Amino acid sequence: MNRRSVSKKLAELVSSVTRLPALATPLFLAVGWEAGGPGGLLWALLCVLLTTGLSLVYLHHLVRTGRVRDPRRIPRGERVGPLRVVAALYVVAFLLVTLLGGPAPLRAMLLSFALATVLLAAATPLTNPSLHTAGVSGAAICVSYVFGAWGVPVALLIPPVWWARSTLQRHTPLELALGMMVGTGATWAAFEILL
């Protein structure tokens, strides 16, 4: 195996493990546990079901019906509609968990995902912002608010994600930076509003 092939395989691995469902699920669970122990964990499971679970069901439907050809590499033209649906899922989940009296850190997470996804959907017709850098940078801010200094190790994931998405030629540096700014800004705003 040549060096380029190894780099590409490693970049694909980094991209796979830093997709939003792979980040969001353990993050919801950790934040839920921190926010309320076993009861917080139940709230977190509800958040996962309403967001990641329904998003994955919707993505499966899009692939099955041919509206999305490759779920790991959705072209910009195929992204806007799914991003709008996912944004709606986050908004509905935020409203439901808020109405039911869910823990503030989980509500802040849901609001941050809703804000970021709305912004990414709005930007997508003009450019191809990186969902990966948005997710990792948002996760770092979330972990910083909830767990303090543990946000620093999560922030250390940003350079490998940037490298992977560049190596796979999925984004320009501007698109990677835009994703990072959206993820950071939306998460910061949500936590400032709700905590």
N, CA, C and O of each residue as an XYZ file, in Angstrom:
780
protein
N       0.837     -1.168      0.000
C       0.000      0.000      0.000
C       0.894      1.248      0.000
O       1.801      1.360      0.826
N       0.645      2.174     -0.913
C       1.486      3.366     -0.964
C       1.034      4.399      0.065
O      -0.015      4.266      0.695
N       1.858      5.427      0.210
C       1.617      6.446      1.241
C       0.299      7.192      1.013
O      -0.427      7.473      1.966
N      -0.007      7.507     -0.230
C      -1.249      8.223     -0.541
C      -2.462      7.386     -0.162
O      -3.437      7.913      0.374
N      -2.409      6.099     -0.434
C      -3.513      5.199     -0.109
C      -3.719      5.107      1.406
O      -4.852      5.097      1.886
N      -2.610      5.040      2.155
C      -2.685      4.981      3.616
C      -3.291      6.272      4.162
O      -4.133      6.239      5.060
N      -2.855      7.414      3.611
C      -3.403      8.704      4.050
C      -4.897      8.783      3.791
O      -5.661      9.255      4.632
N      -5.305      8.316      2.618
C      -6.730      8.370      2.288
C      -7.539      7.471      3.220
O      -8.609      7.863      3.684
N      -7.039      6.275      3.494
C      -7.749      5.356      4.402
C      -7.860      5.957      5.806
O      -8.909      5.871      6.445
N      -6.772      6.562      6.274
C      -6.789      7.187      7.594
C      -7.762      8.371      7.609
O      -8.488      8.566      8.583
N      -7.775      9.152      6.539
C      -8.693     10.285      6.442
C     -10.145      9.803      6.441
O     -11.004     10.431      7.062
N     -10.424      8.707      5.758
C     -11.783      8.148      5.753
C     -12.183      7.672      7.149
O     -13.329      7.844      7.563
N     -11.236      7.075      7.870
C     -11.506      6.615      9.234
C     -11.811      7.806     10.147
O     -12.786      7.780     10.897
N     -10.983      8.841     10.085
C     -11.210     10.038     10.903
C     -12.568     10.647     10.575
O     -13.309     11.040     11.476
N     -12.896     10.725      9.286
C     -14.191     11.281      8.878
C     -15.346     10.437      9.394
O     -16.367     10.980      9.816
N     -15.201      9.129      9.366
C     -16.269      8.230      9.826
C     -16.543      8.395     11.318
O     -17.696      8.483     11.738
N     -15.487      8.435     12.107
C     -15.683      8.478     13.560
C     -16.054      9.871     14.064
O     -16.405     10.028     15.233
N     -15.981     10.880     13.201
C     -16.346     12.238     13.621
C     -17.599     12.750     12.918
O     -17.851     13.955     12.894
N     -18.376     11.849     12.352
C     -19.689     12.244     11.808
C     -20.580     12.620     12.990
O     -20.389     12.120     14.098
N     -21.538     13.490     12.756
C     -22.359     14.006     13.858
C     -23.034     12.914     14.686
O     -23.005     13.008     15.913
N     -23.642     11.879     14.088
C     -24.254     10.854     14.958
C     -23.236     10.176     15.878
O     -23.555      9.845     17.020
N     -22.021      9.972     15.386
C     -20.989      9.335     16.202
C     -20.536     10.247     17.339
O     -20.140      9.760     18.398
N     -20.588     11.563     17.133
C     -20.230     12.516     18.187
C     -21.400     12.800     19.125
O     -21.241     12.833     20.345
N     -22.569     13.002     18.538
C     -23.714     13.480     19.316
C     -24.205     12.453     20.331
O     -24.536     12.815     21.460
N     -24.257     11.202     19.955
C     -24.831     10.195     20.851
C     -24.054     10.088     22.164
O     -24.663     10.225     23.226
N     -22.736      9.848     22.144
C     -22.040      9.781     23.438
C     -22.033     11.127     24.166
O     -22.010     11.168     25.396
N     -22.053     12.233     23.405
C     -22.080     13.550     24.034
C     -23.401     13.762     24.775
O     -23.402     14.231     25.913
N     -24.526     13.422     24.140
C     -25.818     13.510     24.827
C     -25.802     12.675     26.110
O     -26.238     13.140     27.163
N     -25.303     11.451     26.018
C     -25.297     10.559     27.179
C     -24.426     11.103     28.314
O     -24.827     11.074     29.477
N     -23.246     11.596     27.972
C     -22.350     12.144     29.001
C     -22.952     13.390     29.643
O     -22.923     13.536     30.865
N     -23.494     14.283     28.828
C     -24.090     15.512     29.353
C     -25.338     15.174     30.182
O     -25.563     15.768     31.236
N     -26.137     14.230     29.709
C     -27.313     13.823     30.472
C     -26.941     13.266     31.832
O     -27.563     13.604     32.839
N     -25.933     12.416     31.863
C     -25.488     11.836     33.132
C     -24.980     12.933     34.065
O     -25.311     12.948     35.251
N     -24.189     13.833     33.536
C     -23.652     14.937     34.345
C     -24.777     15.837     34.863
O     -24.710     16.336     35.986
N     -25.792     16.038     34.052
C     -26.897     16.941     34.412
C     -27.859     16.337     35.432
O     -28.536     17.070     36.154
N     -27.925     15.001     35.499
C     -28.931     14.446     36.409
C     -28.797     12.974     36.702
O     -29.787     12.339     37.067
N     -27.625     12.406     36.561
C     -27.451     10.987     36.878
C     -28.360     10.109     36.040
O     -28.531     10.359     34.847
N     -28.951      9.077     36.648
C     -29.808      8.167     35.874
C     -31.001      8.874     35.215
O     -31.360      8.557     34.081
N     -31.608      9.822     35.917
C     -32.715     10.571     35.328
C     -32.255     11.393     34.126
O     -32.952     11.468     33.115
N     -31.081     12.005     34.242
C     -30.512     12.766     33.130
C     -30.192     11.870     31.948
O     -30.300     12.281     30.792
N     -29.794     10.628     32.253
C     -29.513      9.669     31.191
C     -30.781      9.337     30.406
O     -30.728      9.167     29.187
N     -31.909      9.244     31.088
C     -33.183      9.008     30.392
C     -33.535     10.193     29.483
O     -34.001     10.002     28.360
N     -33.308     11.415     29.976
C     -33.517     12.591     29.125
C     -32.599     12.539     27.904
O     -33.011     12.862     26.790
N     -31.355     12.131     28.129
C     -30.392     12.039     27.026
C     -30.842     11.020     25.986
O     -30.722     11.255     24.783
N     -31.358      9.894     26.452
C     -31.852      8.872     25.513
C     -33.012      9.412     24.679
O     -33.114      9.119     23.488
N     -33.881     10.200     25.306
C     -34.965     10.833     24.560
C     -34.400     11.781     23.493
O     -34.874     11.797     22.357
N     -33.391     12.564     23.867
C     -32.747     13.474     22.904
C     -32.135     12.707     21.739
O     -32.279     13.109     20.584
N     -31.457     11.611     22.037
C     -30.839     10.789     20.984
C     -31.909     10.228     20.054
O     -31.757     10.254     18.833
N     -32.976      9.731     20.631
C     -34.068      9.169     19.822
C     -34.665     10.228     18.892
O     -34.860      9.983     17.702
N     -34.951     11.400     19.446
C     -35.611     12.454     18.671
C     -34.713     13.092     17.610
O     -35.207     13.643     16.627
N     -33.416     13.017     17.805
C     -32.503     13.695     16.876
C     -31.721     12.691     16.030
O     -32.016     12.500     14.850
N     -30.741     12.063     16.630
C     -29.906     11.120     15.887
C     -30.735      9.969     15.330
O     -30.591      9.600     14.164
N     -31.598      9.407     16.161
C     -32.406      8.271     15.714
C     -33.287      8.618     14.531
O     -33.259      7.930     13.511
N     -34.069      9.679     14.657
C     -34.963     10.067     13.559
C     -34.195     10.558     12.336
O     -34.630     10.343     11.204
N     -33.052     11.218     12.556
C     -32.221     11.658     11.428
C     -31.711     10.467     10.619
O     -31.712     10.494      9.389
N     -31.275      9.419     11.328
C     -30.761      8.233     10.634
C     -31.885      7.494      9.903
O     -31.668      6.965      8.813
N     -33.074      7.453     10.491
C     -34.225      6.849      9.805
C     -34.539      7.639      8.537
O     -34.795      7.055      7.483
N     -34.518      8.961      8.640
C     -34.782      9.819      7.479
C     -33.707      9.626      6.409
O     -34.029      9.541      5.224
N     -32.445      9.557      6.806
C     -31.363      9.347      5.845
C     -31.521      7.996      5.143
O     -31.319      7.892      3.933
N     -31.879      6.973      5.902
C     -32.117      5.652      5.305
C     -33.229      5.737      4.254
O     -33.123      5.145      3.180
N     -34.279      6.470      4.570
C     -35.381      6.669      3.623
C     -34.880      7.375      2.357
O     -35.240      6.983      1.247
N     -34.056      8.406      2.517
C     -33.533      9.139      1.354
C     -32.676      8.240      0.466
O     -32.746      8.320     -0.761
N     -31.874      7.391      1.087
C     -31.025      6.468      0.314
C     -31.891      5.430     -0.387
O     -31.692      5.141     -1.567
N     -32.858      4.868      0.347
C     -33.730      3.842     -0.226
C     -34.536      4.359     -1.416
O     -34.764      3.629     -2.380
N     -34.968      5.627     -1.345
C     -35.764      6.199     -2.430
C     -34.908      6.822     -3.525
O     -35.445      7.319     -4.516
N     -33.592      6.804     -3.366
C     -32.695      7.307     -4.403
C     -32.471      8.813     -4.395
O     -31.822      9.342     -5.297
N     -32.995      9.511     -3.392
C     -32.789     10.958     -3.334
C     -31.401     11.321     -2.825
O     -30.929     12.438     -3.035
N     -30.751     10.377     -2.156
C     -29.352     10.517     -1.750
C     -28.644      9.259     -2.209
O     -29.049      8.148     -1.868
N     -27.585      9.438     -2.987
C     -26.875      8.282     -3.537
C     -25.906      7.667     -2.533
O     -25.871      6.447     -2.372
N     -25.119      8.503     -1.859
C     -24.108      8.001     -0.930
C     -24.224      8.778      0.378
O     -23.893      9.964      0.406
N     -24.683      8.153      1.459
C     -24.900      8.885      2.706
C     -23.615      9.424      3.334
O     -23.667     10.326      4.170
N     -22.465      8.882      2.939
C     -21.201      9.375      3.480
C     -20.662     10.561      2.700
O     -19.746     11.248      3.152
N     -21.232     10.798      1.534
C     -20.747     11.890      0.683
C     -21.947     12.471     -0.069
O     -22.189     12.140     -1.230
N     -22.680     13.331      0.605
C     -23.877     13.921      0.020
C     -23.484     15.208     -0.697
O     -23.027     16.152     -0.053
N     -23.654     15.264     -2.024
C     -23.303     16.480     -2.763
C     -24.125     17.680     -2.296
O     -25.228     17.528     -1.771
N     -23.576     18.853     -2.492
C     -24.220     20.081     -2.032
C     -25.661     20.193     -2.522
O     -26.531     20.639     -1.773
N     -25.923     19.802     -3.749
C     -27.267     19.884     -4.297
C     -28.271     18.987     -3.591
O     -29.472     19.256     -3.619
N     -27.786     17.921     -2.957
C     -28.670     16.997     -2.239
C     -28.755     17.305     -0.743
O     -29.518     16.651     -0.032
N     -27.996     18.278     -0.249
C     -27.887     18.522      1.184
C     -28.958     19.429      1.772
O     -29.362     19.242      2.919
N     -29.426     20.412      1.000
C     -30.265     21.461      1.573
C     -31.549     20.893      2.186
O     -31.873     21.194      3.334
N     -32.267     20.087      1.438
C     -33.514     19.515      1.950
C     -33.301     18.697      3.209
O     -33.988     18.924      4.205
N     -32.362     17.745      3.197
C     -32.115     16.976      4.416
C     -31.676     17.844      5.597
O     -32.073     17.589      6.734
N     -30.865     18.862      5.335
C     -30.453     19.735      6.441
C     -31.652     20.469      7.037
O     -31.727     20.657      8.251
N     -32.580     20.879      6.190
C     -33.786     21.555      6.701
C     -34.627     20.614      7.559
O     -35.143     21.011      8.604
N     -34.760     19.370      7.116
C     -35.525     18.397      7.896
C     -34.835     18.128      9.233
O     -35.493     18.078     10.272
N     -33.521     17.955      9.211
C     -32.777     17.702     10.451
C     -32.864     18.918     11.375
O     -33.001     18.766     12.589
N     -32.785     20.119     10.805
C     -32.940     21.328     11.625
C     -34.310     21.330     12.298
O     -34.428     21.670     13.476
N     -35.338     20.951     11.553
C     -36.695     20.881     12.127
C     -36.758     19.848     13.245
O     -37.411     20.077     14.263
N     -36.086     18.709     13.065
C     -36.058     17.695     14.123
C     -35.436     18.259     15.399
O     -35.941     18.019     16.496
N     -34.341     19.008     15.259
C     -33.685     19.603     16.427
C     -34.578     20.644     17.088
O     -34.655     20.708     18.315
N     -35.251     21.456     16.285
C     -36.144     22.474     16.849
C     -37.281     21.806     17.616
O     -37.582     22.198     18.744
N     -37.911     20.803     17.015
C     -39.013     20.097     17.683
C     -38.513     19.415     18.958
O     -39.182     19.466     19.990
N     -37.341     18.778     18.891
C     -36.784     18.115     20.076
C     -36.505     19.144     21.176
O     -36.803     18.906     22.346
N     -35.931     20.288     20.792
C     -35.670     21.342     21.778
C     -36.968     21.797     22.442
O     -37.041     21.907     23.666
N     -37.985     22.059     21.630
C     -39.261     22.527     22.182
C     -39.894     21.478     23.094
O     -40.392     21.807     24.170
N     -39.876     20.220     22.665
C     -40.476     19.146     23.456
C     -39.748     18.959     24.787
O     -40.375     18.890     25.844
N     -38.422     18.878     24.723
C     -37.638     18.675     25.952
C     -37.786     19.893     26.873
O     -37.798     19.742     28.094
N     -37.898     21.081     26.305
C     -38.114     22.285     27.111
C     -39.488     22.248     27.782
O     -39.608     22.510     28.979
N     -40.519     21.921     27.005
C     -41.880     21.855     27.563
C     -42.005     20.792     28.652
O     -42.765     20.961     29.605
N     -41.259     19.702     28.508
C     -41.316     18.620     29.496
C     -40.407     18.873     30.699
O     -40.408     18.088     31.648
N     -39.628     19.967     30.668
C     -38.781     20.321     31.806
C     -37.458     19.597     31.853
O     -36.944     19.310     32.934
N     -36.899     19.299     30.694
C     -35.613     18.606     30.630
C     -34.467     19.448     31.166
O     -34.597     20.666     31.292
N     -33.344     18.810     31.483
C     -32.191     19.516     32.038
C     -31.651     20.592     31.076
O     -31.603     20.393     29.863
N     -31.256     21.715     31.644
C     -30.772     22.851     30.853
C     -29.597     22.499     29.940
O     -29.597     22.934     28.789
N     -28.589     21.732     30.391
C     -27.485     21.431     29.475
C     -27.927     20.653     28.221
O     -27.403     20.879     27.130
N     -28.889     19.743     28.385
C     -29.393     19.007     27.219
C     -30.204     19.925     26.309
O     -30.132     19.811     25.086
N     -30.968     20.828     26.899
C     -31.713     21.796     26.085
C     -30.749     22.699     25.326
O     -30.989     23.041     24.168
N     -29.652     23.085     25.986
C     -28.641     23.912     25.313
C     -28.014     23.157     24.142
O     -27.775     23.734     23.082
N     -27.751     21.872     24.337
C     -27.219     21.060     23.228
C     -28.195     21.037     22.066
O     -27.811     21.252     20.917
N     -29.458     20.777     22.368
C     -30.467     20.722     21.300
C     -30.580     22.064     20.586
O     -30.670     22.109     19.359
N     -30.576     23.150     21.343
C     -30.653     24.474     20.723
C     -29.419     24.745     19.874
O     -29.527     25.322     18.792
N     -28.250     24.336     20.353
C     -27.028     24.561     19.569
C     -27.065     23.790     18.254
O     -26.672     24.314     17.212
N     -27.539     22.545     18.301
C     -27.654     21.767     17.066
C     -28.678     22.388     16.126
O     -28.469     22.434     14.914
N     -29.791     22.867     16.690
C     -30.816     23.504     15.856
C     -30.261     24.759     15.189
O     -30.417     24.939     13.981
N     -29.616     25.627     15.967
C     -29.050     26.863     15.398
C     -28.008     26.555     14.328
O     -28.026     27.136     13.243
N     -27.103     25.637     14.646
C     -26.035     25.307     13.688
C     -26.609     24.723     12.410
O     -26.172     25.083     11.317
N     -27.576     23.830     12.528
C     -28.130     23.184     11.343
C     -28.911     24.170     10.486
O     -28.855     24.102      9.259
N     -29.639     25.087     11.120
C     -30.333     26.131     10.364
C     -29.318     26.986      9.600
O     -29.519     27.286      8.423
N     -28.233     27.376     10.266
C     -27.202     28.190      9.604
C     -26.510     27.423      8.477
O     -26.249     27.981      7.411
N     -26.219     26.156      8.712
C     -25.573     25.338      7.672
C     -26.500     25.150      6.477
O     -26.051     25.200      5.332
N     -27.782     24.934      6.732
C     -28.752     24.793      5.634
C     -28.849     26.090      4.843
O     -28.954     26.065      3.617
N     -28.814     27.229      5.543
C     -28.892     28.521      4.855
C     -27.648     28.790      4.013
O     -27.743     29.389      2.942
N     -26.490     28.355      4.487
C     -25.232     28.606      3.764
C     -24.998     27.630      2.614
O     -24.288     27.955      1.662
N     -25.584     26.447      2.693
C     -25.295     25.398      1.720
C     -25.587     25.756      0.263
O     -24.816     25.340     -0.602
N     -26.633     26.489     -0.063
C     -26.810     26.845     -1.484
C     -25.682     27.726     -2.033
O     -25.470     27.782     -3.244
N     -24.965     28.407     -1.148
C     -23.899     29.318     -1.575
C     -22.516     28.696     -1.507
O     -21.630     29.052     -2.284
N     -22.333     27.775     -0.586
C     -21.033     27.141     -0.364
C     -21.270     25.760      0.224
O     -22.418     25.330      0.344
N     -20.206     25.059      0.593
C     -20.318     23.699      1.110
C     -19.685     23.629      2.502
O     -18.636     23.007      2.667
N     -20.312     24.264      3.513
C     -19.681     24.287      4.841
C     -19.521     22.877      5.404
O     -20.345     21.991      5.174
N     -18.441     22.705      6.141
C     -18.124     21.384      6.686
C     -18.963     21.067      7.912
O     -18.878     21.747      8.935
N     -19.772     20.025      7.793
C     -20.547     19.552      8.932
C     -19.630     18.919      9.979
O     -19.912     18.959     11.176
N     -18.533     18.340      9.507
C     -17.592     17.696     10.424
C     -16.927     18.715     11.347
O     -16.885     18.515     12.560
N     -16.400     19.821     10.774
C     -15.748     20.803     11.640
C     -16.775     21.510     12.515
O     -16.464     21.898     13.641
N     -17.999     21.684     12.011
C     -19.065     22.268     12.836
C     -19.342     21.365     14.034
O     -19.460     21.841     15.163
N     -19.445     20.061     13.785
C     -19.754     19.123     14.856
C     -18.660     19.021     15.898
O     -18.944     19.019     17.096
N     -17.415     18.936     15.461
C     -16.304     18.783     16.405
C     -16.093     20.063     17.206
O     -15.875     20.002     18.416
N     -16.154     21.215     16.552
C     -15.947     22.460     17.286
C     -17.109     22.722     18.247
O     -16.899     23.200     19.362
N     -18.328     22.409     17.816
C     -19.470     22.543     18.719
C     -19.363     21.610     19.916
O     -19.689     21.995     21.039
N     -18.910     20.390     19.679
C     -18.727     19.429     20.776
C     -17.692     19.946     21.773
O     -17.864     19.781     22.980
N     -16.625     20.565     21.284
C     -15.592     21.104     22.179
C     -16.155     22.207     23.066
O     -15.851     22.266     24.257
N     -16.977     23.081     22.487
C     -17.586     24.155     23.277
C     -18.555     23.560     24.300
O     -18.551     23.964     25.463
N     -19.375     22.614     23.880
C     -20.325     21.960     24.781
C     -19.604     21.307     25.953
O     -19.982     21.508     27.107
N     -18.585     20.540     25.665
C     -17.839     19.860     26.723
C     -17.186     20.881     27.656
O     -17.116     20.654     28.863
N     -16.713     21.992     27.116
C     -16.115     23.040     27.958
C     -17.135     23.612     28.935
O     -16.824     23.821     30.108
N     -18.345     23.865     28.460
C     -19.384     24.396     29.345
C     -19.787     23.389     30.416
O     -19.974     23.754     31.577
N     -19.918     22.139     30.032
C     -20.457     21.138     30.959
C     -19.374     20.521     31.846
O     -19.608     20.282     33.030
N     -18.188     20.261     31.278
C     -17.150     19.534     32.010
C     -15.875     20.337     32.239
O     -14.898     19.801     32.761
N     -15.866     21.603     31.862
C     -14.692     22.442     32.085
C     -13.533     22.099     31.163
O     -13.684     22.072     29.941
N     -12.382     21.837     31.754
C     -11.139     21.655     30.994
C     -11.165     20.469     30.028
O     -10.306     20.373     29.151
N     -12.135     19.570     30.176
C     -12.216     18.435     29.254
C     -12.539     18.875     27.831
O     -12.424     18.081     26.897
N     -12.943     20.134     27.654
C     -13.186     20.641     26.306
C     -11.921     20.747     25.491
O     -11.969     20.678     24.263
N     -10.775     20.915     26.155
C      -9.501     21.062     25.442
C      -9.153     19.803     24.643
O      -8.825     19.912     23.462
N      -9.215     18.593     25.257
C      -8.929     17.405     24.444
C      -9.889     17.237     23.265
O      -9.490     16.767     22.199
N     -11.145     17.618     23.456
C     -12.094     17.519     22.345
C     -11.707     18.501     21.245
O     -11.805     18.174     20.062
N     -11.269     19.697     21.621
C     -10.828     20.691     20.632
C      -9.625     20.189     19.839
O      -9.407     20.610     18.703
N      -8.842     19.288     20.437
C      -7.687     18.727     19.725
C      -8.100     17.830     18.560
O      -7.259     17.438     17.751
N      -9.389     17.503     18.472
C      -9.888     16.731     17.331
C     -10.044     17.601     16.078
O     -10.114     17.075     14.967
N     -10.100     18.916     16.246
C     -10.333     19.792     15.093
C      -9.234     19.656     14.037
O      -9.564     19.483     12.864
N      -7.934     19.725     14.390
C      -6.912     19.595     13.336
C      -6.971     18.274     12.558
O      -6.863     18.303     11.332
N      -7.139     17.101     13.224
C      -7.239     15.880     12.426
C      -8.466     15.857     11.510
O      -8.402     15.337     10.396
N      -9.584     16.422     11.980
C     -10.785     16.478     11.142
C     -10.526     17.395      9.956
O     -10.890     17.061      8.828
N      -9.911     18.530     10.189
C      -9.566     19.479      9.116
C      -8.674     18.781      8.089
O      -8.901     18.878      6.883
N      -7.650     18.071      8.589
C      -6.738     17.349      7.688
C      -7.494     16.299      6.882
O      -7.316     16.200      5.668
N      -8.336     15.515      7.552
C      -9.054     14.424      6.880
C      -9.962     14.961      5.779
O      -9.958     14.444      4.662
N     -10.737     15.994      6.089
C     -11.665     16.531      5.100
C     -10.909     17.187      3.939
O     -11.376     17.166      2.800
N      -9.743     17.768      4.230
C      -8.894     18.330      3.163
C      -8.285     17.221      2.317
O      -8.282     17.301      1.088
N      -7.770     16.189      2.973
C      -7.144     15.069      2.269
C      -8.131     14.386      1.327
O      -7.771     13.978      0.223
N      -9.375     14.266      1.775
C     -10.408     13.639      0.948
C     -10.975     14.608     -0.097
O     -11.826     14.233     -0.904
N     -10.501     15.837     -0.075
C     -10.918     16.884     -1.017
C     -12.427     17.119     -0.968
O     -13.074     17.303     -1.999
N     -12.969     17.108      0.236
C     -14.406     17.343      0.411
C     -14.711     18.817      0.640
O     -15.825     19.275      0.386
N     -13.701     19.570      1.130
C     -13.928     20.971      1.457
C     -12.684     21.804      1.189
O     -11.557     21.311      1.225
N     -12.921     23.071      0.921
C     -11.834     24.048      0.836
C     -11.533     24.535      2.258
O     -12.331     24.312      3.169
N     -10.392     25.195      2.452
C     -10.112     25.756      3.778
C     -11.207     26.729      4.252
O     -11.532     26.756      5.439
N     -11.766     27.512      3.354
C     -12.839     28.433      3.725
C     -14.082     27.676      4.208
O     -14.716     28.082      5.182
N     -14.425     26.588      3.537
C     -15.586     25.785      3.940
C     -15.361     25.113      5.292
O     -16.286     25.001      6.097
N     -14.139     24.670      5.535
C     -13.805     24.075      6.823
C     -13.890     25.124      7.932
O     -14.426     24.860      9.008
N     -13.356     26.314      7.659
C     -13.409     27.398      8.646
C     -14.846     27.835      8.904
O     -15.219     28.103     10.046
N     -15.651     27.907      7.853
C     -17.052     28.293      8.010
C     -17.791     27.293      8.896
O     -18.544     27.691      9.784
N     -17.583     26.009      8.661
C     -18.200     24.990      9.517
C     -17.777     25.137     10.961
O     -18.600     25.034     11.870
N     -16.484     25.378     11.176
C     -15.971     25.538     12.534
C     -16.585     26.768     13.202
O     -16.948     26.716     14.377
N     -16.704     27.862     12.471
C     -17.287     29.084     13.047
C     -18.762     28.882     13.387
O     -19.231     29.346     14.426
N     -19.491     28.193     12.512
C     -20.916     27.937     12.780
C     -21.073     27.051     14.012
O     -21.875     27.355     14.895
N     -20.316     25.964     14.079
C     -20.416     25.061     15.231
C     -20.040     25.744     16.531
O     -20.727     25.590     17.541
N     -18.953     26.498     16.510
C     -18.495     27.209     17.710
C     -19.507     28.279     18.118
O     -19.919     28.348     19.276
N     -19.903     29.114     17.149
C     -20.808     30.227     17.454
C     -22.176     29.778     17.927
O     -22.707     30.318     18.898
N     -22.754     28.793     17.248
C     -24.092     28.313     17.621
C     -24.075     27.680     19.006
O     -24.997     27.887     19.795
N     -23.044     26.921     19.302
C     -22.975     26.256     20.606
C     -22.729     27.271     21.713
O     -23.352     27.202     22.772
N     -21.828     28.205     21.472
C     -21.573     29.251     22.459
C     -22.868     30.021     22.747
O     -23.220     30.230     23.908
N     -23.576     30.440     21.693
C     -24.813     31.214     21.859
C     -25.855     30.424     22.642
O     -26.486     30.963     23.551
N     -26.041     29.150     22.296
C     -27.059     28.334     22.971
C     -26.753     28.174     24.450
O     -27.649     28.293     25.285
N     -25.496     27.905     24.781
C     -25.142     27.720     26.196
C     -25.204     29.038     26.956
O     -25.582     29.049     28.128
N     -24.844     30.147     26.321
C     -24.952     31.442     26.981
C     -26.405     31.798     27.253
O     -26.719     32.370     28.297
N     -27.291     31.466     26.328
C     -28.710     31.769     26.489
C     -29.336     30.918     27.598
O     -30.120     31.425     28.401
N     -28.996     29.644     27.645
C     -29.721     28.711     28.516
C     -29.041     28.376     29.838
O     -29.689     27.854     30.745
N     -27.748     28.666     29.965
C     -27.089     28.312     31.248
C     -26.702     29.560     32.020
O     -26.142     29.461     33.112
